Amino acid sequence: MKKIVVLDGRTLGNVDYIKLNEFGQVIYYDLTSEEEVAGRIRNANIVLTNKVKLNREDLKDASELELICEMATGYNNIDIEYAKERNIAVTNVRGYSTTTVAQHTFAMLLHLYDNISYFDNFVKSGEYSRYDMFTNLEAPYKDLCGKIWGIIGLGAIGKRVARIAQAFGTRVVYYSTSGKNSDSDFARVEFESLLKQCDIISIHAPLNEKTEGLLNYEAFTKMKKDAVLINVGRGPIIVDEDLARALDEEIIGGAALDVFKEEPIPVENSLLKVKNKDRLILTPHVAWASEEARSRLFSDLLENISAYNRGEKRNRVDI
């Protein structure tokens, strides 16, 4: 009977891990520290990981290991080269959160763009009850219709966001971080042009040598003074301290972030000390995690294991 080790099952929440029993003996862990990895996978045939790192040192004594299942799309946490040397198959799950991340993109943008926190507090605090007018015009907001929306990373999620943005009446342009992506439905522009012309910029790109630190202080100085930046891609694409400075100096209008360079975000991170907190929306890496998205992810993960057992290469990482 194969031994299946789940290293950080808690990261998917209340999915039905009992379904793994059809594939073998399941050893489940809520979370696994760096020091615990090697011991926990030593006798495993199949390992499931979301954020736990599997490097050469951890994997070298796992002599029975034949399959690593990434419980996400990105697999930067796995030493792919070593897996290739050992002929260990690696699978990931794609497309499960496309609609969910797009939804969260607009939830954050509209919360910020429409000053929802301010108005909600105005009513709940009792201020509205004491007000001398039927409406509050002290915190004006703007229409999305007629604005220019810039997409950084026009993959599946980027395209979904672009279509919804168009439905709001925005004009969509995009910047290809690889320089290879071309889509005739939207105008492709260079990075500096995107910074200068866009009212909203959303990031949906992967983290690599071309995107790390892409949005820094110099980039913020080229953006419109009332522009809003959204990051649901990867945290290190933005330089946190530079963004905090740009917000405090009112160089840009606002930002909404679901991802950070280090997660959970350290208490000393400069973003937590921004003076004008109304300009900033922060959520704890949840854009991917609706109940439906996590259910889709787990169903696909089960199918990946089943396909592997049948000798198929479904969702195999190309190593």
C-alpha positions in Angstrom: 0.0 0.0 0.0 1.3 3.4 -1.0 2.1 6.0 1.7 0.6 9.4 1.1 1.9 12.3 3.2 0.0 15.6 3.3 2.4 18.2 4.6 0.2 21.3 5.0 -3.4 20.2 4.7 -4.7 23.1 6.7 -3.9 25.5 3.9 -6.8 24.1 1.9 -9.3 24.3 4.8 -12.1 21.8 5.1 -11.7 19.8 2.0 -12.4 16.1 2.2 -9.0 14.6 2.7 -10.6 11.2 3.5 -11.0 10.7 -0.3 -7.2 10.2 -0.5 -7.7 6.8 1.3 -8.6 5.2 -2.0 -5.0 5.7 -3.2 -3.2 4.4 -0.1 -2.4 5.0 3.6 -2.7 8.7 4.4 -0.5 10.5 6.9 -1.9 14.0 7.4 -0.3 17.1 9.0 -1.9 20.5 9.4 1.4 22.3 8.9 5.1 21.2 8.6 8.1 23.2 9.6 11.3 23.3 7.6 13.0 21.1 10.2 10.3 18.5 10.0 10.1 18.0 6.3 12.8 15.4 5.7 11.6 13.1 8.5 8.0 13.3 7.5 8.6 12.4 3.8 11.3 9.8 4.3 9.1 6.7 3.6 6.5 8.4 1.5 5.5 7.3 -2.0 3.3 10.4 -2.7 3.7 13.8 -1.1 1.2 16.7 -1.2 2.4 20.2 -0.5 1.1 23.7 -0.9 3.7 26.0 0.6 6.1 23.6 2.2 9.5 23.7 0.5 10.9 20.4 -0.9 14.6 20.9 -1.7 17.4 18.5 -2.5 18.4 18.1 1.1 14.8 17.2 2.1 14.3 14.9 -0.8 17.6 13.0 -0.9 16.6 10.4 1.7 13.0 9.9 0.4 14.0 6.8 -1.6 10.5 5.6 -2.1 9.1 8.9 -3.4 7.6 8.8 -6.9 5.1 11.6 -7.0 4.9 15.2 -5.6 1.5 16.9 -5.9 1.6 20.6 -5.7 -1.7 21.8 -4.1 -1.6 25.0 -6.1 -0.5 26.3 -9.5 2.9 27.7 -8.7 5.6 25.2 -7.8 8.6 27.4 -6.9 8.7 25.6 -3.6 9.8 22.3 -5.2 13.3 21.6 -6.5 12.3 20.6 -10.0 15.8 19.9 -11.2 16.4 17.4 -8.4 13.0 15.8 -9.0 14.0 15.4 -12.7 17.3 13.7 -11.6 15.4 11.3 -9.4 12.6 10.7 -12.0 10.0 11.9 -9.4 6.8 13.1 -11.2 5.5 16.5 -10.2 1.9 17.7 -10.8 0.2 21.0 -10.1 -3.4 22.3 -10.4 -4.3 25.0 -12.9 -7.3 27.2 -13.6 -9.2 26.4 -10.4 -9.1 30.0 -9.1 -9.4 32.1 -12.3 -12.9 33.4 -11.7 -12.3 33.7 -7.9 -9.1 35.9 -8.2 -10.8 38.1 -10.8 -13.8 38.5 -8.4 -11.5 39.5 -5.5 -9.6 41.9 -7.8 -12.8 43.9 -8.3 -14.0 43.5 -4.7 -10.8 45.2 -3.5 -10.8 47.8 -6.2 -14.4 48.9 -5.7 -14.0 48.9 -1.9 -11.2 51.4 -2.3 -12.4 53.3 -5.3 -15.9 53.9 -3.8 -14.6 54.8 -0.3 -16.8 52.0 1.1 -15.0 51.9 4.5 -15.5 55.7 5.0 -19.2 55.7 4.1 -20.0 52.5 6.1 -18.4 54.0 9.2 -20.1 57.3 8.6 -23.5 55.6 8.9 -22.7 53.0 11.6 -21.0 55.6 13.8 -24.2 57.6 14.1 -22.7 60.6 12.2 -25.2 60.2 9.4 -28.1 60.3 11.9 -26.9 63.6 13.1 -26.1 65.0 9.6 -28.0 67.9 8.2 -28.2 66.6 4.6 -29.5 63.4 3.0 -26.1 62.6 1.3 -22.4 62.9 2.1 -20.2 64.5 -0.5 -17.2 64.9 1.7 -15.4 61.8 0.3 -16.0 62.0 -3.4 -15.4 59.0 -5.7 -15.1 58.5 -9.4 -16.7 56.3 -12.1 -14.8 53.4 -13.5 -16.4 54.0 -16.9 -14.1 55.9 -19.1 -11.0 55.1 -17.2 -7.9 53.2 -18.6 -7.2 49.8 -16.9 -3.7 48.4 -17.3 -3.0 44.7 -16.9 0.4 43.3 -16.0 0.4 39.7 -17.0 -2.4 38.8 -19.5 -2.8 35.1 -18.7 -6.1 33.4 -17.9 -6.7 35.6 -14.8 -5.5 38.8 -16.5 -7.9 38.1 -19.5 -10.8 37.5 -17.1 -10.2 40.8 -15.3 -9.8 42.6 -18.7 -13.2 41.3 -19.8 -14.9 42.4 -16.6 -13.1 45.8 -16.7 -14.5 46.3 -20.2 -18.0 45.6 -19.0 -17.5 48.5 -16.5 -16.7 50.7 -19.5 -12.9 51.0 -19.1 -10.4 50.8 -21.9 -8.0 47.9 -21.3 -4.3 47.9 -22.2 -1.7 45.4 -21.1 2.0 44.9 -20.6 3.6 41.5 -21.4 6.3 40.8 -18.8 7.8 38.1 -21.0 7.6 40.2 -24.2 6.0 37.2 -26.0 2.4 37.5 -25.1 0.2 39.1 -27.8 -3.6 39.4 -27.8 -5.4 41.2 -30.6 -8.4 42.0 -28.3 -6.4 44.4 -26.2 -3.7 47.0 -26.9 -0.2 45.9 -25.9 1.9 48.7 -24.5 5.4 49.1 -23.1 5.8 49.3 -19.3 6.5 53.0 -19.1 3.5 53.8 -21.3 1.3 51.6 -19.1 2.5 53.5 -15.9 1.8 56.9 -17.4 -1.6 56.4 -18.9 -3.5 54.0 -16.6 -6.0 55.0 -13.9 -6.0 51.4 -12.5 -3.2 48.9 -12.8 -3.6 45.3 -11.7 -0.9 42.6 -11.4 -1.6 39.0 -12.5 2.0 38.0 -13.5 4.2 35.2 -12.2 7.3 36.0 -10.1 10.5 35.7 -12.0 13.7 37.6 -12.7 11.7 40.0 -15.0 9.0 40.8 -12.5 10.7 40.8 -9.1 10.8 44.4 -7.9 9.1 45.7 -11.1 6.9 48.1 -9.2 9.4 50.3 -7.3 9.6 53.9 -6.3 10.8 55.0 -9.7 7.8 53.3 -11.3 5.4 54.9 -8.9 6.7 58.4 -9.7 5.6 57.8 -13.4 2.0 56.8 -12.5 -0.9 59.2 -12.3 -1.4 61.0 -9.0 -4.8 59.4 -8.5 -3.9 55.9 -10.0 -4.8 52.8 -8.1 -2.5 49.7 -8.0 -3.8 46.2 -7.3 -1.7 43.1 -6.7 -3.2 39.6 -6.7 -0.1 38.1 -8.5 3.0 37.7 -6.4 4.1 39.8 -3.5 7.7 40.5 -4.4 6.7 42.1 -7.7 6.1 45.2 -5.6 8.7 46.8 -3.4 6.7 47.2 -0.1 8.7 50.0 1.4 8.6 52.0 -1.9 4.8 51.6 -2.1 4.4 52.7 1.5 6.5 55.8 0.7 4.5 56.5 -2.5 1.2 56.4 -0.6 2.5 58.6 2.2 3.8 61.1 -0.2 0.6 61.0 -2.2 2.4 60.1 -5.4 -0.3 57.6 -6.3 -4.0 57.5 -5.3 -4.1 54.1 -3.6 -3.3 50.4 -3.6 -5.0 47.1 -2.9 -2.8 44.1 -2.1 -3.6 40.4 -1.4 0.0 39.2 -1.6 3.2 40.2 0.1 6.9 39.6 -0.1 6.8 37.7 3.1 3.6 35.9 4.3 2.2 36.3 6.9 3.2 39.9 6.7 5.7 40.9 9.4 4.5 43.4 12.0 7.4 45.7 11.0 6.4 45.9 7.3 6.1 49.5 6.3 2.8 48.9 4.6 1.2 48.4 8.1 2.5 51.9 9.1 1.1 53.9 6.2 -0.2 57.2 7.5 -3.3 57.4 5.3 -4.8 54.0 5.8 -7.9 54.9 3.7 -5.6 54.7 0.6 -4.7 51.1 1.2 -6.7 47.8 1.2 -4.9 44.7 2.5 -6.2 41.1 2.5 -4.3 38.0 3.7 -3.6 36.0 0.5 -7.3 34.9 0.1 -8.0 35.9 -3.5 -7.7 32.3 -4.6 -9.6 30.7 -1.7 -13.3 30.7 -2.2 -15.1 27.6 -1.1 -15.8 26.7 -4.7 -12.2 27.3 -5.8 -10.7 25.1 -3.0 -13.2 22.3 -3.9 -12.2 22.5 -7.6 -8.5 22.5 -6.6 -8.9 19.3 -4.5 -11.0 17.5 -7.1 -8.3 18.2 -9.7 -5.6 17.1 -7.3 -7.4 13.7 -6.8 -7.6 13.4 -10.5 -3.9 14.1 -10.9 -3.1 11.2 -8.6 -5.6 8.9 -10.4 -4.1 9.9 -13.8 -0.6 9.2 -12.5 -1.6 5.7 -11.3 -3.1 5.1 -14.8 0.2 6.2 -16.4 -1.2 9.4 -17.8 0.7 12.8 -17.7 -2.3 14.9 -16.7 -1.1 18.3 -15.2 2.5 17.1 -15.1 5.0 19.8 -14.6 7.3 19.7 -17.6 10.6 18.6 -16.1 
